[in-house]
Every structure is written in C-alpha cells, then in structure tokens.
Amino acid sequence: MKIIAHDDNKCRACRTCEIACSWHHHRVFSPGLSDIQVTRNNQTGEILWTLDTSSCDLCKDEEKHLCIKYCLYKALTLKEVS
C-alpha cells in the first residue's frame, strides 16, 4: 500500500499541498476542502500536518500526485508501507 509521507524538517507550512488537493477533488482552490490540513503554532513554530487517508485517493486519474508535484519544499513523498 502507498501513502503520502510528510517530512517535518522540510515543511514550511506554505499550504500549497492543501490547494493542490482541493483542486484534485473539487476543481476549486479551497484549503477547507482538502484532505490535507496544515497548521502552524505561531508561538512555537511547530507545524502540524495531517492527511485524511479515508478520502485520499492518491490523485486517481491525475498524471502525478498533485500535493507531491507542487510541494515547494519537497516535504512530501510517496511511501510504500506494509
């Protein structure tokens, strides 16, 4: 099984992955409609990245995984898990 993996050390919480995901699912740029949610604690700088795996279809029918393709910091990769 493949999943989208996130590297905390590379992510800068730009939220481009949210936009790409919402475009894939709904053809609109709306972070609230994304399977990915990125938040940043402005006090500590901590970034929290979550993916709703129950609705993520790994960009079925797209040429590439859009969140990975458009991640500016290369924080997302496709990972094989057992």
N, C-alpha and C positions, 0 to 999 in steps of 0.2 A: 504494500500500500504506500502511496506517496502523499506527502503533506507539504505545506508551505512552512519552512523553518525561518525563524527570526533571529538575527544576531544583535543582541542588546548593545554591543560595543560599537556597531556601525550606525545604528538608527539615530536619526536626529529629530524625529517626530515631525517631519515635514508634511505627513499625511497624504502624500501622493498616492500611496497604496490604497487608501480609502476611496479616493476619487476614481482610480482605475477600476476598483472592484464595483463601485456603484454603476460605472459606465457599462461594465460587462453584464450585470444583472438587470439594469433598468434603463440603460441608454440615457442617463442623466448624470450630471456631476453633483452628487449629493452624499457627503460623508455619512449622513444618518441612515442611508440605505445600503451601506456597505456591510459585508460580512466581517470586515476588519475594523477594529476600533483602536485608535492610538490616543493616549492621553499623556500629558507631561505635568508633573508636580513642579510648579514654578519656584517653590521654596527649596526643594532638594535637587531639582534637575532630573529626577528619576522618570524614566519613560516606561509606560505600561502598554504593551502591545498584545491584543487578543484577536483570535480568529474563531468565528463560529463555524466549526467543522461540519455541523449538521446541514448547513446550506451551501458551503463552499463546494463548487463542482470543478475546481481546478481549471476554470476558464474553458469549459467544454465548448467546442466549436470555434475557439479562437486559435490563431496560429501559434501564439505563445501565451504563457501565464502573464496577464497584464500587470498584476501587482509586482511581479518579479521584473518584468521588462522595464517598467517605469520607475522603479526604486532608484532614486538618485544616488544613494549611498551604498548600493549593493548589499543591503542588510537582509534581503530575502533570497532564499534559495529553495529549490525543490529537493526534498529529502525522502529517501526510502526508509520506511520503518516496518518492522515485522509485527 
